[in-house]
Amino acid sequence: MEFDSSSPIWLQLVGECSRRIVTGEWPAGSRLPGVRDLGVELGVNPNTVQRAMAELDRQSITVTDRTKGRFVTDDVARIDELRAQVATAHADEFVRRALGLGMTAERAVQLISNRWRAMEGESA
């Protein structure tokens, strides 16, 4: 994972872990790797990983059992809510860039619709 110097690493880790959850890489109810293992995998200090994990716990995206470890929530509605938040953030970024390019809303919608159909065709 490459990190952006404009944002704290722990916050970027929250985003990466959220991405893994909403894409199903880490399914609902699954046990997560330990902070040391994630630190090694991502090339960051385990304390930084712990801070990110504590934030995921605070947001009820993960739950920690002191004796068994940390797990993705089994609350599918919460994961769907997170998925919508992640998608909204990406949509907001697209809109900001499209506006910066002087694109109209109609043209942006047309572009997304065309790309959607093209990518659906790729996955079929």
C-alpha positions in Angstrom: 0.0 0.0 0.0 1.3 3.4 -0.9 0.6 6.2 1.6 -0.3 9.8 0.8 1.7 12.4 2.8 -1.3 14.7 3.0 -3.3 12.5 5.4 -2.3 10.6 8.6 -1.3 7.0 7.9 -3.7 5.7 10.6 -6.6 7.4 8.8 -5.5 5.9 5.5 -5.4 2.5 7.2 -9.0 3.0 8.3 -9.9 3.6 4.6 -8.0 0.5 3.5 -9.6 -1.8 6.1 -13.0 -0.3 5.3 -12.3 -1.1 1.6 -11.4 -4.7 2.4 -14.6 -5.1 4.4 -17.1 -3.6 1.9 -15.5 -5.6 -1.0 -15.9 -8.8 1.0 -12.1 -9.4 1.2 -12.8 -9.4 5.0 -16.4 -10.8 5.2 -18.9 -10.0 7.9 -18.1 -11.9 11.1 -14.6 -12.9 9.9 -11.6 -12.7 12.2 -9.1 -10.0 11.3 -5.3 -10.4 11.2 -3.5 -9.2 14.3 -2.1 -5.7 14.4 1.5 -7.0 14.2 0.7 -9.1 11.1 -1.1 -6.2 9.5 1.8 -3.9 10.4 4.2 -6.2 8.6 1.9 -6.6 5.6 1.4 -2.9 5.2 4.8 -1.8 6.3 3.7 0.4 9.2 4.2 0.4 12.9 1.8 -1.8 14.9 0.9 1.2 17.1 -0.4 2.9 13.9 -2.4 -0.1 13.0 -3.8 -0.3 16.5 -5.0 3.3 16.3 -6.8 2.6 13.0 -8.4 -0.6 14.5 -9.5 1.3 17.5 -11.3 3.8 15.2 -13.0 0.9 13.3 -14.2 -0.4 16.7 -15.4 3.0 17.6 -17.4 3.2 14.4 -18.9 -0.3 15.1 -17.3 -1.7 11.9 -15.2 -4.1 13.9 -15.6 -5.6 17.3 -12.9 -6.8 19.7 -13.1 -9.7 22.0 -10.1 -9.5 24.4 -9.7 -13.3 24.4 -10.5 -14.2 20.8 -9.3 -11.2 18.7 -10.9 -8.6 16.4 -13.7 -9.4 14.0 -15.6 -7.7 11.3 -19.1 -6.8 12.5 -21.7 -9.3 11.6 -24.2 -6.4 11.3 -24.8 -6.5 7.5 -26.8 -3.3 7.7 -23.7 -1.5 9.2 -21.5 -2.9 6.4 -24.1 -1.7 3.8 -24.0 1.7 5.4 -20.2 1.7 5.3 -20.3 0.7 1.6 -22.6 3.7 0.9 -20.2 6.0 2.8 -17.2 4.7 0.8 -19.1 5.0 -2.5 -20.2 8.5 -1.6 -16.7 9.6 -0.9 -15.6 8.3 -4.3 -18.6 10.0 -6.0 -17.7 13.2 -4.3 -14.2 13.0 -5.6 -15.4 12.3 -9.1 -17.9 15.3 -9.0 -15.1 17.6 -7.7 -12.8 16.6 -10.6 -15.6 16.7 -13.2 -16.5 20.2 -12.1 -12.9 21.2 -12.3 -12.9 20.0 -15.9 -15.9 22.2 -16.6 -18.1 19.2 -17.2 -21.9 19.5 -16.9 -23.9 17.2 -14.7 -25.6 15.7 -17.8 -22.3 14.9 -19.4 -20.9 13.4 -16.2 -24.0 11.1 -15.8 -23.7 10.1 -19.4 -20.0 9.3 -18.9 -20.7 7.2 -15.8 -23.5 5.4 -17.5 -21.3 4.5 -20.5 -18.4 3.4 -18.2 -20.8 1.4 -16.0 -22.1 -0.6 -19.0 -18.6 -1.1 -20.4 -17.3 -2.5 -17.0 -20.4 -4.7 -16.6 -19.6 -6.2 -20.0 -16.0 -6.9 -18.9 -17.1 -8.8 -15.8 -19.7 -10.9 -17.7 
